[in-house]
């Protein structure tokens, strides 16, 4: 993400600003990775899920010392999982069922490395379980396993160390309360574990411990998945549509009813979606449209829908006063968003300080997170035309950018969570050279090119 162009004497008089590049939530706390790859946290810390050596909560963002560069993170009910820059995995916090993955059920207030796990490219956290995807395509799981959610076929109450899942072609994963979903490289969605409310989307309510046995019905060309802390699931397809299934107590299916979806069904009236929350809360879902607006639906007792009310909604509603958003994450009863300018905004429950605004007062509209790594980011200039054309689109990860009508200063590609995955060189920005995403997974990406006028953005779909 870019720095704002400032007079030289002003730049020299202040420390360099940093962008927040990625966000995530635990049940009652929030996290961000800054441009320097430091991890910041705020909210509840009663289980030591901050990793700062204490269990002191805070209502403003603090840096976690001594962890080193962090590339990815997720939070469960009381523990945190992080991917370090050297492709190792570190966990800390609550550990009743071995979710920290280092062989015991003893919790930790400081990060602990997960043994014998290297070459990792992504991590996930469930209520009390964890998972890691390696570069070789293998999936490893550990922690709570009462319902067979580890996907290993093992029926033990918990797994205290990582165990490999016998499935190939996995590109991403999501952990819910007692169940797990995976996205495969053919765009299909599979799941295992607890299925009493059709959260696996297979049209039946039977739970399973073997991964190949349950496929979400009728889902193709899926680019992102998410699983809930309360028995429902969602998927984003390459065409920008959102599909939901499972429990619907608070209208989280988004279809205008409270009737359960036993198989995936499209959310009506919702289109051009480029990102869904990496995790979804107790009863609400969040999605980002290609115009940077955020849409939410479901449970709203603490104002977590962000539309200025505390009334549940069984259809998507727009979050008030928020645009230029690139990523969202849902805690148990709060929501966190990352804007293109590197700022974070939050709304909903705040009894533990999870909104990070320096108070413990709930808010049903977005408030800025205080003290987070601040920056000017890649906000799109007001009124800037968006002439970017990419061909082909969708593609296999190889494409060209059309000739630009204005000089390009710099460009980059970001994934659906807002993290930068590659910079563009001059030849690529001029259209003279093919852009190749390499072995990065299928999904939705955002291509941004800066000019002196601002930043133009377009969506890329890789199949």
N, C-alpha and C positions, 0 to 999 in steps of 0.2 A: 504494500500500500504506500502511496506516495506521501512525501512531506509537502506542505504548502510552501509556495515560493514566497520568501520574505526578503526584505532588504538585508544585505550582507552584514551590516553593523548590528542588526537586531539578532540575527542568527548567532553571532559570536558572543553576544551578551547573555544568552540563556543556554541551559543544558538542552541537548537534542531531545526532541519529543519522541515518544514511542507509540506505536499503534497496538491496540488489542487485536490479535489476529484470530483468536479462536475462543469460544465460550463453551461452558457445560454447566450442568446443575447436578447436585445431589438432592436428596429428599428435601432438606431444609437449609441448604447452603449453595453458594454459587462460585464459579471459577472462571478464570480467563488466562490465556497464554499471551504474553506480550511479544512485541517484535524482537526483543532480545532473548526470547524463549524462556523467560522466567515465568513461574506460575504464581498467580495471585488468587486469593480466596477471601470469602467473607460469608457471614451467617453463623449457623450452628456448628459448634465444635465439641459437642459433649462426648463423642467417641474418639476424639483425637484425629478426626478426618481431615484437618488442615495439614497435619504433618509437621507442625512447628514445635513439637515437643511438649505441648500443653493441651488442655481441653477447655481453653478460654475462647468463648465466642466473641465476634466483633461485628459491628454494623458498618464498617468501612473496609475497603480492600487492603490486604497486607501481602507482602511477598513471602513465599516459603523459602527459607534459607537453606543452602547446601544441597539442593536437589540437582542442580545443573540444568542444562538445556532440556526442555520438554517439548515434544512434538504433538502429543495427543493426551487426552484425559477424559475420564467419566467418573461420575459419582453414583454410589448405590444408596442404600438406606442409611448407612453409617460408615462407609469406607470409600476410599478413593483409589482409582487405578490410573497410572500414568505411564506413557511411553517415552523413554528417554531418547536423546539424539543418537545414542550408540545402539539403538534397537533392542535394549533391554527393558524389562517391565518392573515397575516399582509399585507397591501397595502399602496402605496404612489405614488405621482407624479400627472400626469394629471387626471382630474376627470369630464370632460365635460358631460359625460353620465353615471355617477354613477359607473364607473369601480372599484372604491376603496371600494365599498360595505358597507359604514357606514352611509347610509341614506341621504346624500346630494350630490350636484355636485360641492362642494368646493374642490379644489386640496389641496395637503398636501406635504410639503417638508420633513416631518418626518414620520416614519411608524405609521400607525393607525390600530388597531385591527378590524377585521371584526366581527361585533356583532353576537352573538348566533350561532357561527360556531365552533364546537369542534370535536375531533375525526377524523381529516382530515389526509389522507395519501398521497395526491398528489394535485398539483395546476397547473393551466394553465392560460395564458394570451393571449388575442387577441388584435386587434388594440385598442379598447376602451372597452373591456369586459373582464370578468374573470370567472373562474370556480374552483370548489374544489370537490374532490372525497373523501367521508368519508369511514371509515373502515367498516361501515354497508352496503356498496355498493350503497349508494344513491349519486346522482350527484346534485350539487347546482351551479346555475349560476347567474350572475348579470352584470349590465352595459348596453352597447349599444345594442338595440334590434329592430332597424328599420326593419329588415328582418326576425324577429322571431327567431334569432339565439340563444336566451336563451333556446329554446326547451321546454318552459313551456306552450305554447299555448296562452300566453298573447301577445297582439299586441301593448302594450305601447311602446313609443319611447325609453325608457330605464327603467331598474330596478335598484333602488338605494340600494337594500338590497338583500341578497341571497334568491333564490327561488328554490324549489326542482323540478327536472325533473322527470316526471312520466315514468321512465324506469328502469328496473332491470338488473342485470348481467353485469354492466359496469366495465371494468378493467382499462381503460385509456381514455383520451380525448385530443382533439386538437382543438384550436380555430383559424380560419382563418379570413379574412376580410369579415365580415357579415355572416359567416356560422360556423358551428361546426360539428366535427366528433367525434364519440365514437367507441371504440373497446369493444365488448362484450366477455363474457367468453367462447362462442362457436367459437371464431375466426372470427366472422362476423363484418362488419363495417357498421355503420348507421350514417346518417347525417340529418341536418335540417338548414334552413335559406336560404341565397342567393344562387341561383343555375343557374344564367344566362349564365354561361360558363361551365356547366356540372361538377362543382367542387364537387358535391355530389356523382357523379359516378353512377347515377341511370338510365342513358340512356335518360333522359328527361331534359328540361331546366326550369321546374316549381319549384319555391321556396316553402317552406313548414314551418309551425310553429309547427307541431306535430311530435315528434321524431319517432314513430313507422312506419311512412308512407314511408320513403325513405331508402332503403338498397343499398349499393354499389354492383353492379351486379357482380356475379361470384367470389367474394373474399372469400376464406376459409383459415383456419389455419394462420390467420394474427397474428403477435406478436407485431407489433408497427405501429403507424400511425402518420402522420404529416400533418399540414394544412398551406397554404401559406398566406402571406400578399397580394397576387395578384392572387386569384381565381384558384388555382390548388392544387392538393393533391397527397399524396404518401403513400404507405403501404409497410411494410416488412413482408414477409411470413416466416414460420418456415423453409422452404427449402433454405433460403438465397437469394431468388429472390425479386426484387423490382418492384412494380406496380404503375403506375401513371395515372392520369386522370384530365381533366379540360383544362384550357387555355394553349396555346402552342405558344404564340407570339415569344418567344426567344428560342424555342426548349427544353423547360423544361420537355417534355414528354420523352426525351432521346431516341427517336426512329428514328432519322435521318431525321425528317420532322418538319414542323411547323403546322401540322394539329392537330386540337383538338381531344382529346380522350373523347368520351361521356360516356364511361364505362372504368373501370380499364383495363389496358393492361400492359403486362410485358415489362420491359426495356430490349432490346436485348443485349446480350453479357456481362451482369453484373451478377455475381454469387458470392456465398460464402460471402454475405453481413451479418454482425453481428449487425450493427446499422445504423439508418438513423437519420438525424438531428431532434432534438426535435421540432424545428421550421424551416420553410424554407422561403427564402427571397422574395424579390419583383419578382424575376424571375429565381432563381437558386436553385438547390437541392444538398445535400451532403450525402455521404454514406461511411461507413467504412467496408473494407473487413477483413476477418479473418486473413490476413497476416499483418494487421495494416496500410495498405495504405488507402488513402482517394481518392474518386472519385467524381467529380462534373460535372454538365452540366447545360446549360441554359444561362441566361443573364450574360454578363461579361464586361460591360462598365468600371467598376472600378477595374477590375482584381480579382473579387471575386471567380473565378474558381481556381485561384492559380496555373495555369500551365505556367506562364511566358508570357502570352499574354493578350490582352484586346479584344479578338474576341469571340463572342458568340459561343457556341457549342451545337448542337442538338444531340450529343452522349456523353456518359460519357468520361471524360478525367482524367488522374491521376494528383493529386496535386504534384508539383515539390518538391523533396527532403524531403519528410515527411513520416516517418514510425512509428511503435509502437504506433499508435493512438488508443484510446479507446472510444472517444466521439467527436461529432461535433455539431455545432449549427450555423444557418445562420441568420444574421441580414438582414436589408433591402438590403445593398449592400456590406456587409463584411461577412467573415466567421471566426469562432473560433474553434480551435481543442484542445483537451486535450490529451497529450501523457501519456504513461504508467509510465514515470518517474516523473509525477506530474507537468510538465511544460506545459504552454499554448502557442499556436502559432496562429497568426492571419494574414489575408491578405484581400485585397480589398480596399474599401473606407476608408479614414482616416481623412477626413476634420474635424471631431469632436473628434479625438483622440481615436476612437473605436478600433484601433489595439493595443493600449497600449504600443507602443514602444518608447514613449517619443517624437514623431514627429507628424506632421499632413500631412504627405506625403503618398499618396496611394502606395500600393505595390501589384504587381501581382504574388508574390511568398510569402511563409510563412515567417514571422518575429517573433522572440520571444517576448512575452509580458513581459515588464519590471516591476520589483517590486512585481510581484504576489507571493503568498506563494510558496517558492521554496523547493524542496526536491529531493531525489534520486529515490523514487518511486519503482515501480515493473517492471522496464524495463527488457525485456528478454535478457539473456546473448547471445552474438554473438556466433553462432555455436552450441548452446545448442539444443540437440534433444528434440522432443516433444512427449514423449511416453505415455502421459496421455490417458487413456481409461475409459469412463464412461458407465455403463450399468444399466438400459436401457437408450437409448438416441435416440429419444425423450422419455420423461417420464411424469409421473403425478406429479413430484416434489419430488419423492423418488428414489434414485439411489445410486450406489456404485462406488468408484474409484478403478481402478485396482492396483495391487501391484506395487510399484515403484521400479525401479532398482537402486535408490540412496536415501540416507537418506533425509527425508523432514524436513525442519526447521519450516515452518509455511505455512498456506494456507488460502485462502479466496474465496468467490464468489462475483462477481460484477454484477450489472445489465447492460443493454445495454447502459446506459448513463455514465457508468464508476464508479458509486457510489457503495461502498462496502455494501452488504446486510447481510453477515454473515461471521464469522471466522470458520475455521475447526479445530477440535481437533485431537489429535494424532491418535486415533482409526479410525476416518473418513479418514484421509490421508493414513493410512495403508491398507484401504479396509476392515477392520474388522467390521466397523459400518456403517449402512446406513445413508446417508446424506438426511435430510428432509428439504425442503424449506418452509414447513408450509403453511400458507395461502397467500403467496406472489403470485402476479398475473402471469398468463401464459405469456410466452415471451422467449427471448433469454438472457442467462446469460453466463458470462465468469468465468471459474474456474481456479484459479492460485495456483500453489504450488511452494514454494521456496526450493532450495537446495543450497549447497555451490557453485554449478556451475552457478546458475542463477535462472530464473523462467520459468517454463513450463506452457503452457496455452492450454485450450480446450474449445470449445463452447458447451453449454448445452441448449437444447430446452425443455421447459416445456409447455405442452398442457393442 
